């Protein structure tokens, strides 16, 4: 699994990362980020009493809630599902593997609605992915996770992801529109205020979801699932992009052009 770190051109003898890009051609210059997929370094000075020597230990934290808060907490969301699942978008005529009902090409995308680089990924690839779905060339499994929520069930990162599952339960076409709308109107990750649950309900209704999704969104039904999704999925950064289970993130994120994705699809037999 690709680890978090800076995007950019390959550097000799160094692993290539994509979790926290500094600048990628074709993307707007990123804002200063405080995102949870960047590796944080915490220096702890431990007194070695017997030797009288101070040791400095560098600890790397990946997606650890601030203050060491537990990933789950008591709330109305505790009654909701906790087993992580994806939201599949596929046309009825999606191309399948010979002798199987399984799609020939399955794109798996892990995203956080507050992640600015997820927003840029959708800006570049969203229209192409939508057309590929409509044409039956791919099935897409969206998994909404929370990295920037940092373990806070009330964070926008968690609430928006949970709301998407509510919409998908009611209508996957509405989810597709809701998903696009939230990224199109993505708030700044460092904003002082974020859309409320009621505003998410309004956006869901505008996307075509029935009024019944309102109770699901405001009750926080899927918040625990989204809050724990990064750990459940075993990912370290967003967006994480897989094609038939193989990580293609470096290819499509370091070369932000729809053709990069189309080229990857050509490799699927």
One Martini backbone bead per residue (centre of mass of N, CA, C, O) as a GRO file, in nm:
protein
  269
    1UNK     BB    1   0.095   0.036   0.024
    2UNK     BB    2   0.078   0.353  -0.008
    3UNK     BB    3   0.232   0.614   0.131
    4UNK     BB    4   0.260   0.901   0.278
    5UNK     BB    5   0.335   1.207   0.089
    6UNK     BB    6   0.491   1.352  -0.164
    7UNK     BB    7   0.454   1.484  -0.450
    8UNK     BB    8   0.620   1.409  -0.764
    9UNK     BB    9   0.898   1.359  -0.896
   10UNK     BB   10   1.120   1.137  -0.923
   11UNK     BB   11   1.351   1.003  -0.688
   12UNK     BB   12   1.637   0.886  -0.617
   13UNK     BB   13   1.613   0.626  -0.394
   14UNK     BB   14   1.294   0.685  -0.359
   15UNK     BB   15   0.996   0.675  -0.255
   16UNK     BB   16   0.667   0.700  -0.384
   17UNK     BB   17   0.425   0.952  -0.329
   18UNK     BB   18   0.061   1.088  -0.255
   19UNK     BB   19  -0.067   1.210   0.016
   20UNK     BB   20   0.111   1.512   0.011
   21UNK     BB   21   0.103   1.739  -0.200
   22UNK     BB   22   0.266   2.024  -0.331
   23UNK     BB   23   0.283   1.976  -0.660
   24UNK     BB   24   0.076   1.954  -0.961
   25UNK     BB   25   0.041   1.936  -1.271
   26UNK     BB   26  -0.293   2.075  -1.326
   27UNK     BB   27  -0.302   2.184  -1.046
   28UNK     BB   28  -0.365   2.368  -0.808
   29UNK     BB   29  -0.222   2.531  -0.578
   30UNK     BB   30  -0.184   2.444  -0.270
   31UNK     BB   31  -0.265   2.472   0.034
   32UNK     BB   32  -0.211   2.488   0.338
   33UNK     BB   33  -0.162   2.197   0.537
   34UNK     BB   34  -0.342   1.988   0.807
   35UNK     BB   35  -0.345   1.702   0.730
   36UNK     BB   36  -0.376   1.355   0.823
   37UNK     BB   37  -0.173   1.225   0.588
   38UNK     BB   38   0.045   1.365   0.720
   39UNK     BB   39   0.335   1.327   0.873
   40UNK     BB   40   0.386   1.325   1.209
   41UNK     BB   41   0.609   1.478   1.445
   42UNK     BB   42   0.708   1.351   1.769
   43UNK     BB   43   0.895   1.480   2.033
   44UNK     BB   44   1.039   1.274   2.286
   45UNK     BB   45   1.165   1.313   2.610
   46UNK     BB   46   1.367   1.067   2.769
   47UNK     BB   47   1.457   0.981   3.078
   48UNK     BB   48   1.766   0.834   3.175
   49UNK     BB   49   1.832   0.761   3.484
   50UNK     BB   50   2.078   0.564   3.485
   51UNK     BB   51   2.248   0.755   3.264
   52UNK     BB   52   2.151   1.059   3.217
   53UNK     BB   53   2.001   1.034   2.936
   54UNK     BB   54   1.866   1.187   2.649
   55UNK     BB   55   1.603   1.075   2.443
   56UNK     BB   56   1.514   1.103   2.099
   57UNK     BB   57   1.186   1.042   1.965
   58UNK     BB   58   1.048   0.950   1.656
   59UNK     BB   59   0.709   0.986   1.571
   60UNK     BB   60   0.477   0.828   1.362
   61UNK     BB   61   0.164   0.955   1.233
   62UNK     BB   62  -0.132   0.785   1.105
   63UNK     BB   63  -0.435   0.892   1.150
   64UNK     BB   64  -0.433   1.024   1.438
   65UNK     BB   65  -0.601   1.134   1.677
   66UNK     BB   66  -0.622   1.398   1.851
   67UNK     BB   67  -0.504   1.314   2.167
   68UNK     BB   68  -0.578   1.001   2.134
   69UNK     BB   69  -0.846   0.945   2.043
   70UNK     BB   70  -1.089   0.756   2.000
   71UNK     BB   71  -1.260   0.620   1.720
   72UNK     BB   72  -1.478   0.586   1.937
   73UNK     BB   73  -1.809   0.690   2.055
   74UNK     BB   74  -2.065   0.807   2.225
   75UNK     BB   75  -2.367   0.783   2.032
   76UNK     BB   76  -2.609   0.764   1.796
   77UNK     BB   77  -2.406   0.604   1.602
   78UNK     BB   78  -2.370   0.325   1.759
   79UNK     BB   79  -2.628   0.189   1.607
   80UNK     BB   80  -2.470   0.166   1.364
   81UNK     BB   81  -2.281   0.072   1.128
   82UNK     BB   82  -1.925  -0.070   1.106
   83UNK     BB   83  -1.904  -0.208   0.843
   84UNK     BB   84  -1.732  -0.171   0.571
   85UNK     BB   85  -1.842  -0.006   0.267
   86UNK     BB   86  -1.940   0.026  -0.061
   87UNK     BB   87  -2.023   0.225  -0.354
   88UNK     BB   88  -2.185   0.114  -0.635
   89UNK     BB   89  -2.114   0.195  -0.982
   90UNK     BB   90  -2.327   0.063  -1.247
   91UNK     BB   91  -2.415  -0.057  -1.532
   92UNK     BB   92  -2.615  -0.299  -1.664
   93UNK     BB   93  -2.381  -0.325  -1.914
   94UNK     BB   94  -2.140  -0.416  -1.781
   95UNK     BB   95  -1.845  -0.539  -1.818
   96UNK     BB   96  -1.743  -0.878  -1.808
   97UNK     BB   97  -1.621  -1.157  -1.716
   98UNK     BB   98  -1.570  -1.450  -1.831
   99UNK     BB   99  -1.818  -1.637  -1.685
  100UNK     BB  100  -1.916  -1.365  -1.532
  101UNK     BB  101  -2.057  -1.100  -1.316
  102UNK     BB  102  -1.801  -0.959  -1.305
  103UNK     BB  103  -1.632  -0.699  -1.354
  104UNK     BB  104  -1.365  -0.628  -1.550
  105UNK     BB  105  -1.367  -0.325  -1.424
  106UNK     BB  106  -1.249  -0.199  -1.102
  107UNK     BB  107  -1.294   0.097  -0.931
  108UNK     BB  108  -1.121   0.215  -0.639
  109UNK     BB  109  -1.233   0.476  -0.407
  110UNK     BB  110  -1.074   0.683  -0.165
  111UNK     BB  111  -1.254   0.938   0.027
  112UNK     BB  112  -1.252   1.284   0.135
  113UNK     BB  113  -1.456   1.562   0.139
  114UNK     BB  114  -1.205   1.751   0.263
  115UNK     BB  115  -1.002   1.671   0.059
  116UNK     BB  116  -0.828   1.854  -0.173
  117UNK     BB  117  -0.716   1.610  -0.354
  118UNK     BB  118  -0.990   1.491  -0.408
  119UNK     BB  119  -1.102   1.737  -0.551
  120UNK     BB  120  -0.890   1.727  -0.784
  121UNK     BB  121  -0.952   1.448  -0.882
  122UNK     BB  122  -1.249   1.513  -0.962
  123UNK     BB  123  -1.186   1.741  -1.157
  124UNK     BB  124  -1.022   1.557  -1.358
  125UNK     BB  125  -1.192   1.256  -1.341
  126UNK     BB  126  -1.501   1.262  -1.304
  127UNK     BB  127  -1.619   1.278  -1.598
  128UNK     BB  128  -1.479   1.019  -1.699
  129UNK     BB  129  -1.599   0.822  -1.494
  130UNK     BB  130  -1.896   0.871  -1.565
  131UNK     BB  131  -1.868   0.770  -1.860
  132UNK     BB  132  -1.762   0.485  -1.799
  133UNK     BB  133  -2.013   0.399  -1.653
  134UNK     BB  134  -2.228   0.457  -1.876
  135UNK     BB  135  -2.061   0.262  -2.089
  136UNK     BB  136  -1.964  -0.005  -1.921
  137UNK     BB  137  -1.640  -0.013  -1.846
  138UNK     BB  138  -1.710   0.042  -1.537
  139UNK     BB  139  -1.675  -0.008  -1.197
  140UNK     BB  140  -1.753   0.182  -0.892
  141UNK     BB  141  -1.592   0.204  -0.570
  142UNK     BB  142  -1.703   0.391  -0.307
  143UNK     BB  143  -1.510   0.519  -0.024
  144UNK     BB  144  -1.590   0.682   0.266
  145UNK     BB  145  -1.369   0.882   0.453
  146UNK     BB  146  -1.171   0.979   0.758
  147UNK     BB  147  -0.900   1.203   0.816
  148UNK     BB  148  -0.984   1.508   0.901
  149UNK     BB  149  -1.153   1.429   1.165
  150UNK     BB  150  -0.980   1.295   1.393
  151UNK     BB  151  -1.223   1.128   1.553
  152UNK     BB  152  -1.466   1.327   1.492
  153UNK     BB  153  -1.808   1.281   1.468
  154UNK     BB  154  -1.868   1.610   1.408
  155UNK     BB  155  -1.729   1.626   1.162
  156UNK     BB  156  -1.743   1.686   0.830
  157UNK     BB  157  -1.596   1.439   0.727
  158UNK     BB  158  -1.794   1.240   0.862
  159UNK     BB  159  -2.078   1.355   0.788
  160UNK     BB  160  -2.051   1.348   0.479
  161UNK     BB  161  -1.991   1.049   0.446
  162UNK     BB  162  -2.250   0.949   0.587
  163UNK     BB  163  -2.451   1.090   0.398
  164UNK     BB  164  -2.376   0.931   0.140
  165UNK     BB  165  -2.489   0.661   0.241
  166UNK     BB  166  -2.779   0.751   0.269
  167UNK     BB  167  -2.820   0.819  -0.028
  168UNK     BB  168  -2.741   0.540  -0.145
  169UNK     BB  169  -2.972   0.381  -0.014
  170UNK     BB  170  -3.191   0.532  -0.191
  171UNK     BB  171  -2.983   0.646  -0.442
  172UNK     BB  172  -2.723   0.618  -0.663
  173UNK     BB  173  -2.775   0.862  -0.844
  174UNK     BB  174  -2.785   1.066  -0.613
  175UNK     BB  175  -2.503   1.010  -0.513
  176UNK     BB  176  -2.350   1.106  -0.762
  177UNK     BB  177  -2.452   1.401  -0.733
  178UNK     BB  178  -2.365   1.450  -0.439
  179UNK     BB  179  -2.067   1.395  -0.473
  180UNK     BB  180  -2.017   1.621  -0.682
  181UNK     BB  181  -2.125   1.860  -0.509
  182UNK     BB  182  -1.931   1.843  -0.263
  183UNK     BB  183  -1.675   1.895  -0.438
  184UNK     BB  184  -1.766   2.160  -0.580
  185UNK     BB  185  -1.834   2.268  -0.256
  186UNK     BB  186  -1.570   2.268  -0.106
  187UNK     BB  187  -1.435   2.323   0.179
  188UNK     BB  188  -1.209   2.442   0.370
  189UNK     BB  189  -1.011   2.276   0.595
  190UNK     BB  190  -0.972   2.571   0.771
  191UNK     BB  191  -1.240   2.632   0.844
  192UNK     BB  192  -1.464   2.752   1.090
  193UNK     BB  193  -1.701   2.652   0.905
  194UNK     BB  194  -1.964   2.411   0.833
  195UNK     BB  195  -2.180   2.222   0.711
  196UNK     BB  196  -2.467   2.114   0.807
  197UNK     BB  197  -2.694   1.872   0.830
  198UNK     BB  198  -2.921   2.036   0.696
  199UNK     BB  199  -2.750   2.107   0.444
  200UNK     BB  200  -2.710   1.813   0.355
  201UNK     BB  201  -3.007   1.755   0.311
  202UNK     BB  202  -3.055   1.964   0.092
  203UNK     BB  203  -2.845   1.848  -0.105
  204UNK     BB  204  -2.976   1.570  -0.129
  205UNK     BB  205  -3.244   1.671  -0.248
  206UNK     BB  206  -3.115   1.808  -0.499
  207UNK     BB  207  -3.001   1.517  -0.596
  208UNK     BB  208  -3.281   1.324  -0.541
  209UNK     BB  209  -3.340   1.263  -0.263
  210UNK     BB  210  -3.533   1.168  -0.029
  211UNK     BB  211  -3.664   1.276   0.270
  212UNK     BB  212  -3.568   1.018   0.438
  213UNK     BB  213  -3.258   1.101   0.467
  214UNK     BB  214  -3.267   1.299   0.702
  215UNK     BB  215  -3.265   1.101   0.943
  216UNK     BB  216  -3.001   0.959   0.873
  217UNK     BB  217  -2.817   1.209   0.888
  218UNK     BB  218  -2.898   1.327   1.178
  219UNK     BB  219  -2.836   1.046   1.335
  220UNK     BB  220  -2.558   0.914   1.237
  221UNK     BB  221  -2.551   0.617   1.123
  222UNK     BB  222  -2.240   0.625   0.962
  223UNK     BB  223  -2.010   0.748   1.144
  224UNK     BB  224  -1.845   0.513   1.256
  225UNK     BB  225  -1.766   0.392   0.987
  226UNK     BB  226  -1.614   0.644   0.876
  227UNK     BB  227  -1.423   0.691   1.120
  228UNK     BB  228  -1.298   0.376   1.073
  229UNK     BB  229  -1.215   0.335   0.766
  230UNK     BB  230  -0.908   0.352   0.751
  231UNK     BB  231  -0.855   0.107   0.930
  232UNK     BB  232  -1.035  -0.099   0.780
  233UNK     BB  233  -0.882  -0.056   0.491
  234UNK     BB  234  -0.564   0.013   0.515
  235UNK     BB  235  -0.509   0.316   0.480
  236UNK     BB  236  -0.304   0.644   0.439
  237UNK     BB  237  -0.462   0.789   0.194
  238UNK     BB  238  -0.588   1.075   0.005
  239UNK     BB  239  -0.634   0.940  -0.260
  240UNK     BB  240  -0.731   0.603  -0.326
  241UNK     BB  241  -0.636   0.396  -0.616
  242UNK     BB  242  -0.797   0.120  -0.778
  243UNK     BB  243  -0.735  -0.162  -1.011
  244UNK     BB  244  -0.823  -0.458  -0.948
  245UNK     BB  245  -0.646  -0.404  -0.662
  246UNK     BB  246  -0.448  -0.202  -0.793
  247UNK     BB  247  -0.228   0.047  -0.745
  248UNK     BB  248  -0.272   0.377  -0.932
  249UNK     BB  249  -0.199   0.646  -0.794
  250UNK     BB  250   0.074   0.740  -0.909
  251UNK     BB  251  -0.020   0.763  -1.203
  252UNK     BB  252  -0.284   0.956  -1.173
  253UNK     BB  253  -0.145   1.178  -0.975
  254UNK     BB  254   0.129   1.248  -1.133
  255UNK     BB  255  -0.079   1.235  -1.403
  256UNK     BB  256  -0.320   1.473  -1.445
  257UNK     BB  257  -0.495   1.276  -1.674
  258UNK     BB  258  -0.740   1.102  -1.821
  259UNK     BB  259  -0.542   0.926  -1.994
  260UNK     BB  260  -0.415   0.771  -1.757
  261UNK     BB  261  -0.668   0.599  -1.707
  262UNK     BB  262  -0.712   0.484  -1.989
  263UNK     BB  263  -0.440   0.336  -1.999
  264UNK     BB  264  -0.503   0.143  -1.764
  265UNK     BB  265  -0.749   0.001  -1.900
  266UNK     BB  266  -0.577  -0.133  -2.133
  267UNK     BB  267  -0.452  -0.355  -1.922
  268UNK     BB  268  -0.720  -0.496  -1.924
  269UNK     BB  269  -0.829  -0.835  -1.999
   0.00000   0.00000   0.00000
